[in-house]
Amino acid sequence: MCRPTYFDVTYSINPWMDPDRPTSAQTGLAQWKWLFDTFVGLGHDIRLIEPTPGLPDMVFAANGALVVDGKVLVARFRHPQRRDESAAYLEWFGHGGWSTVRQAEYVNEGEGDFLFTGAEILAGTGFRSDLRAHDEVREFFGRPVLSLTLVDPRFYHLDTALSVLGDGQIMYYPGAFSPQSRAALTERFPDAILAEEADAAVFGLNALSDGRNVVLPRAATGLADQLREHGYQPVGADLTELLKAGGSVKCCTLELRE
């Protein structure tokens, strides 16, 4: 995770960002601190990367890399406003004892667009990550990759439209995907939890699951009910200040798979 010391919305690179709308770094920090404390309370080990002045979106650590089997593929961001984040992640992982660390050749926005199910990698494209990055990820990690195309600009990253819950279980919003991708998801995950648009629109799918507890925006009440019915324990979060920059629970959290 990355403390939002320099959080602000000074540019717009997704439909959620409006530089004319007031933001509060203090509120953003308080909401982030609640999320940090919640993860610690659930028994998780949190490691921090230092924020860099001039990089307000660095709080969204999920975008920084994809980490599987101790191998690290650092992001290559599409927009120039975020490109300098890659150097910070290359340095952090380079000094962290990871087995293999390199930056992606093609545009690849880390766990924003690449989600690991435990067996395969679900890969998003359409707005940010280059389709060629899917082959690069397949070759780098030696894992199967399922390509999925996003079509609704509100859900510009895969992790805004789909969440991995564990044991081959996912939840997603069908309307965010192309017909071909919806068909692929239905075939691959016939028992998936399907989110209503109202829950997706409050970033309810930008969630993090440890296989039991699912931390998600508290406004996604319908999705929370579905999670309970499937045996999960929803934990409601208020990250509405960070949502002004187009991020929530998952965006703030990069999973380190050693």
C-alpha distance (Angstrom), angle and dihedral (degrees) to the residues before:
residue distance angle dihedral
M1 . . .
C2 3.80 . .
R3 3.79 122.9 .
P4 3.85 109.7 -122.2
T5 3.79 94.2 -127.0
Y6 3.79 92.2 144.1
F7 3.80 98.4 32.5
D8 3.80 113.7 152.9
V9 3.79 140.1 128.6
T10 3.80 106.9 -121.4
Y11 3.82 98.8 145.3
S12 3.79 138.4 24.9
I13 3.79 123.2 -121.4
N14 3.81 98.3 148.5
P15 3.83 135.3 32.9
W16 3.82 92.7 -99.4
M17 3.80 95.5 60.7
D18 3.80 119.2 90.9
P19 3.83 114.4 167.3
D20 3.82 89.6 -163.1
R21 3.80 92.6 61.2
P22 3.83 113.6 88.5
T23 3.78 117.3 -112.0
S24 3.79 130.7 -169.5
A25 3.79 120.4 -142.0
Q26 3.81 88.3 -167.4
T27 3.81 93.1 55.4
G28 3.78 91.5 43.9
L29 3.80 90.5 52.1
A30 3.81 92.4 48.6
Q31 3.81 92.0 51.0
W32 3.80 91.7 46.4
K33 3.83 90.6 48.8
W34 3.82 89.4 53.8
L35 3.80 89.3 53.3
F36 3.82 91.5 47.9
D37 3.81 91.6 49.6
T38 3.81 91.0 46.7
F39 3.80 92.3 54.9
V40 3.81 90.6 48.0
G41 3.80 90.0 48.7
L42 3.81 89.8 53.4
G43 3.79 89.4 55.7
H44 3.80 101.4 -101.7
D45 3.80 126.3 143.8
I46 3.81 110.8 -125.7
R47 3.78 123.8 -161.6
L48 3.79 121.7 -168.7
I49 3.78 133.0 -143.1
E50 3.79 116.0 -156.2
P51 3.82 114.8 -108.5
T52 3.79 117.4 -119.4
P53 3.84 122.5 -137.0
G54 3.77 111.7 -111.5
L55 3.82 93.8 27.3
P56 3.83 104.0 92.8
D57 3.83 94.1 166.3
M58 3.79 93.3 58.2
V59 3.81 87.1 97.6
F60 3.81 85.5 77.2
A61 3.79 92.8 78.6
A62 3.82 94.0 168.0
N63 3.79 88.4 76.1
G64 3.79 93.8 57.1
A65 3.81 100.1 80.0
L66 3.79 149.1 -30.8
V67 3.81 114.9 -112.0
V68 3.82 120.7 -167.8
D69 3.83 128.8 155.7
G70 3.79 90.9 -4.6
K71 3.81 92.2 -58.6
V72 3.80 119.5 120.7
L73 3.79 127.7 -153.7
V74 3.80 106.9 -172.8
A75 3.79 118.3 -147.1
R76 3.78 128.0 -99.8
F77 3.80 104.2 -154.6
R78 3.78 123.7 -141.3
H79 3.81 97.7 -145.3
P80 3.82 121.4 63.1
Q81 3.82 91.3 -135.1
R82 3.82 89.7 70.4
R83 3.80 103.9 32.0
D84 3.81 95.5 97.3
E85 3.81 89.7 62.1
S86 3.80 89.2 76.0
A87 3.80 92.7 67.4
A88 3.81 90.9 54.9
Y89 3.80 91.6 52.3
L90 3.80 93.4 45.3
E91 3.81 89.0 53.9
W92 3.83 94.4 44.8
F93 3.79 95.2 49.9
G94 3.80 92.2 38.2
H95 3.80 90.1 61.6
G96 3.80 94.3 40.1
G97 3.77 102.3 77.1
W98 3.79 97.6 -109.9
S99 3.80 116.0 161.5
T100 3.81 98.6 -126.7
V101 3.79 127.0 9.8
R102 3.79 127.6 175.5
Q103 3.78 139.9 140.6
A104 3.78 120.7 -105.2
E105 3.80 116.5 -102.7
Y106 3.81 94.4 -145.4
V107 3.80 128.6 46.6
N108 3.78 103.9 -72.9
E109 3.80 123.8 161.5
G110 3.77 99.2 -160.9
E111 3.78 119.5 -129.0
G112 3.76 88.4 -7.0
D113 3.81 86.4 80.9
F114 3.82 104.8 11.8
L115 3.81 120.3 65.8
F116 3.81 123.1 -179.9
T117 3.80 116.9 -142.6
G118 3.79 95.3 -171.8
A119 3.78 92.7 -97.7
E120 3.80 106.8 35.9
I121 3.79 140.4 16.4
L122 3.79 120.5 -115.0
A123 3.80 107.7 -148.4
G124 3.80 127.2 -160.5
T125 3.77 129.5 -154.3
G126 3.78 137.8 160.7
F127 3.80 102.5 87.3
R128 3.80 111.4 24.0
S129 3.81 121.5 2.9
D130 3.80 118.3 62.5
L131 3.80 115.9 -117.4
R132 3.81 87.9 -128.3
A133 3.80 87.7 63.0
H134 3.82 88.4 68.3
D135 3.80 91.5 65.7
E136 3.79 89.9 44.0
V137 3.81 90.8 54.0
R138 3.81 91.4 47.0
E139 3.80 91.4 53.2
F140 3.81 96.3 41.6
F141 3.80 97.3 50.1
G142 3.81 99.2 27.7
R143 3.79 90.4 -132.5
P144 3.83 131.2 127.4
V145 3.81 113.0 -97.5
L146 3.81 126.4 -153.7
S147 3.83 111.2 -158.0
L148 3.81 116.4 -143.1
T149 3.81 127.0 -175.1
L150 3.81 120.7 -142.5
V151 3.80 117.0 -150.1
D152 3.84 106.6 173.8
P153 3.83 112.4 78.3
R154 3.81 91.4 -147.7
F155 3.79 86.1 68.5
Y156 3.77 98.3 47.8
H157 3.82 95.6 155.1
L158 3.79 126.8 48.6
D159 3.80 91.3 -122.6
T160 3.80 90.4 62.6
A161 3.82 91.5 58.9
L162 3.81 104.4 31.5
S163 3.78 137.4 35.1
V164 3.80 130.7 -168.5
L165 3.80 111.2 -132.4
G166 3.82 100.3 -180.0
D167 3.81 140.7 -99.3
G168 3.79 91.7 53.8
Q169 3.81 92.5 -52.0
I170 3.80 123.5 129.7
M171 3.78 138.7 167.9
Y172 3.79 123.9 -147.0
Y173 3.80 146.9 159.2
P174 3.84 109.3 -112.9
G175 3.81 94.1 -156.7
A176 3.80 91.1 66.3
F177 3.81 92.6 64.8
S178 3.79 138.0 70.7
P179 3.83 116.7 -106.6
Q180 3.80 90.4 -105.3
S181 3.78 91.9 51.9
R182 3.81 92.5 46.8
A183 3.79 88.5 53.7
A184 3.80 91.2 49.6
L185 3.80 92.1 50.0
T186 3.80 92.2 47.9
E187 3.78 90.9 51.8
R188 3.79 95.4 44.3
F189 3.83 98.1 39.2
P190 3.84 108.2 26.7
D191 3.82 91.8 163.2
A192 3.80 96.9 48.8
I193 3.79 121.0 137.4
L194 3.80 108.5 -111.3
A195 3.79 116.9 -147.2
E196 3.78 124.3 -143.5
E197 3.80 117.5 -125.2
A198 3.83 91.8 -109.4
D199 3.81 91.1 60.0
A200 3.79 93.5 42.2
A201 3.81 90.9 50.2
V202 3.82 91.4 60.8
F203 3.84 89.2 50.5
G204 3.79 92.2 -105.1
L205 3.80 89.6 154.2
N206 3.79 92.8 55.4
A207 3.77 86.5 89.3
L208 3.78 139.4 132.0
S209 3.81 124.3 -136.1
D210 3.80 129.1 -169.3
G211 3.79 90.7 -169.5
R212 3.78 92.9 -90.0
N213 3.80 110.1 33.3
V214 3.80 119.5 49.7
V215 3.79 115.7 -163.4
L216 3.81 109.1 -157.4
P217 3.81 139.7 147.6
R218 3.80 108.3 -66.9
A219 3.81 91.1 -135.6
A220 3.83 89.2 70.5
T221 3.80 92.3 83.9
G222 3.80 97.2 154.0
L223 3.78 91.3 52.6
A224 3.80 90.5 48.3
D225 3.81 89.7 54.8
Q226 3.81 90.7 51.2
L227 3.79 91.0 49.7
R228 3.81 91.2 53.5
E229 3.79 90.2 50.5
H230 3.80 88.9 54.9
G231 3.81 93.7 50.4
Y232 3.80 100.0 -98.7
Q233 3.79 126.9 127.4
P234 3.82 110.6 -129.4
V235 3.80 117.1 -149.2
G236 3.79 112.0 -161.7
A237 3.80 118.8 -138.0
D238 3.80 132.4 -170.6
L239 3.79 108.8 -145.2
T240 3.79 95.9 145.6
E241 3.81 93.0 133.6
L242 3.80 92.1 56.1
L243 3.80 89.6 45.4
K244 3.81 86.5 69.0
A245 3.80 84.9 74.1
G246 3.81 93.1 44.4
G247 3.79 100.7 -98.6
S248 3.79 142.2 104.6
V249 3.81 140.7 159.3
K250 3.80 101.2 -28.2
C251 3.79 94.2 37.1
C252 3.80 88.2 60.2
T253 3.80 93.7 51.5
L254 3.80 131.3 68.5
E255 3.81 113.4 -170.4
L256 3.81 115.0 -135.2
R257 3.80 110.0 -149.9
E258 3.79 106.5 -170.5
